[in-house]
């Protein structure tokens, strides 16, 4: 629904409960911290994001927690590198996904998907970004994880963003084709329960193009 400030507060509270009232709840702590970081990212609160991401990575390294190390590095350290105009470093952070081998689609693989797409868009490699995203979407469309609304919404949001970026870079029939493709992805986002804010932003981009 776009209430990122409330999400930050609730995620911080969830982490405090897991730390203070539970024993060995490291998965719950990591997930609360990831939600907290993601909300800061979407809210544009990058100073807070940088401090919390650095603390999260250090804590995960201290505990030998592979889940935390891989997740926080791929999604949030990579974002901070892009903010600092270091796309090559962000791309290398995505390689941490190799430390999370699995035949199934996990949150770490989705984080790598989003971060690599953002790296390609940041570099201006629009065609490469679109090809990467569309290939990945085809490969993971039947994954169990994407039966959940939030991961599915983010995947189609990324797909729509890449199609709109490509539409803005071309003219004529090619542009019309990518706009139609973006509309289709936007419609998928809009159908989700929490998709209104994201689809509104994508529609605004579409109207501008």
N, C-alpha and C positions, 0 to 999 in steps of 0.2 A: 504493500500500500504506500510505500515511500516514506514511512515514519521512521527514518533512520536514527533520529535522536532517541526515540523510545527503544529502538532495538539495541542501541549502545547501552542504555541503562539496564535493560533486562538481561542482556548477555553478561554484563559485569556482575550483576546480582547472582546469576546462575553460577558463575565461576566461584564467587565467594562461598556460596552454599556448598558446592562440590569440594572446595578446599577445606572448609572449616567443619563441615558436618558429615563428610564421607571419608572412607578409608580406601586408598588405592584407586580413586575415581579419575585416573589420568585421561581416559578417553573422553569422559564428560568435561573435564577441564579443558582439554584441547579443543573440543567442539565449541564450547562456550567462548573460548578465546578466538577461534576462527570466525564465529559469528560477530563478535565484537569488532575484530579487524575489518571484516567485510563491510559492516555498517559504517565504520569510519571512512572506508574507501569510497563507498557510494555517496556519503555525505560530503566528501571533499575535505575532510578534516585530516589533512596529510601530515601535519606536525604531530598530532596525537598518534596517527598511524605509524609513523616512523619510530617513535619512542616505544610503543607497545610491540611492534614487530621485532625490534632489536631485543627487547626483554624476553619475548616469547622464544626466539631462536636460541638465545643464550640459555634459557631455562631448559629447553628441549635437549640441547647439547650436554648440559650438566647431568641430566638424568639418563642420557643415552636413549632418548625417546625418538625412534625413527619416524613414527607417525607425525610428531610435531616438527621435526627437522625438515622432512620432505614437504609437508603441507605449507608451513610458514615460508619456507624458502621459495617454492615455486610460485605461490600466489602473491605474497606480500613483499618479499624482498625484491622480486622481479618488478613489481609495480613501482617501488621506490627507485629502482635503477632507471626506469623510464622517466620518472619525474625529474631525475637528475641528468637527463639526456645521455644515458648510458645503455642504449638498446642491446649492444653486444653482451654486456654483463647480464642484462635481463634474460637474454636468450640462453646464456650459460646456466643461469639459475634454473631454467626449465629442465636442464639435463638431470636435475636431482630426481626426476621421475624414474630414472633408471634404477634408483635405489628402492623402488616400490614395484617389483615385478608381480604381475598378476594377469591371468587370462581374462578376468572380469573387469568391468569398468568401475573404478573406485573414484572417490572425491579427488584424490591426487591426480588422476588422469584428466578429470574435468578441469582442474586448476591449470594443468599444463596446456590443455586445449585453449583455454581463455588467454593465458599469458602469452603463448606463442602467437596467437592471432593478433593480440594487441601490439606485440613487437613488430610484426609485419606491417600493420597499419601505421604504426609510428614511423617506420622507415620509409613509408610511401610506396611499399610494394603491394599495391592494391590487388592486382591480379593474383599474386602469390597468396595473399591473405584469403581471398575468396576461394581459390582452389583448395587450400589447406582446410578451411572450415567446411566446405561442402563435402570433401572426401571424408573427413572425420565424422560429420553428421551421418553420412550414409553407413559408415562402419559401426557406429554405436547406436543407431536408431532403435534397435530391439533390446538394448541393455536394460537390465532390471532397474538400475539406478534411475533411469529416465522415466520410470513409471511414477516417480515422485514429482510433484508439480514444480517445486522450486528449481531443481537442476534442469528440468526440461525447459522451463521458462527462460533460464539464462542461456541455454544452448541456442534457442531460436532467436533470442535477442541478439546474440553474437552473429548469427547468420544474417539477420535482417540488417544489422549495422554494416557488415561487409558488402552486402548487395547494394546498399545505399551509397557506400563509398565508391563502389565500382560504377554505379549509375552516374554519380557526379563527375566521373572522369572521362565519360564517353558521350557521344552524341547520337542522334537519330534512332534507328530501330533498336540498336544495342542498348541504348539508354532506356527505352521503353520496356525492353525485355527485363532488364535488371530491376526497374521500378515495380513491374508486375511481380517479380520474384520476391522483392522486399515486402510488398503488400501481403503476399501469401504468408510469409513468416510473421509479419506483424499481426495478421489475423489469428495465427496460432498463439502468439503471446497474449492477445486480447481475450482469448477464450479461457485462459487460466484465471483462477480466482484472484491471484495477486498481480495480475498483469496490467492493470489499468494505467499506472504511472509510467511503466516502461513503454507500453504501446503508444501512449500520448507523446512521449519524447520522440519515439521513432516516427510517428506520424508528422510531427513538426518538422523533422529533418526531411521527410519525403516531400512535404509541401514546399519547403525551401528549394529543394532540387528542381 
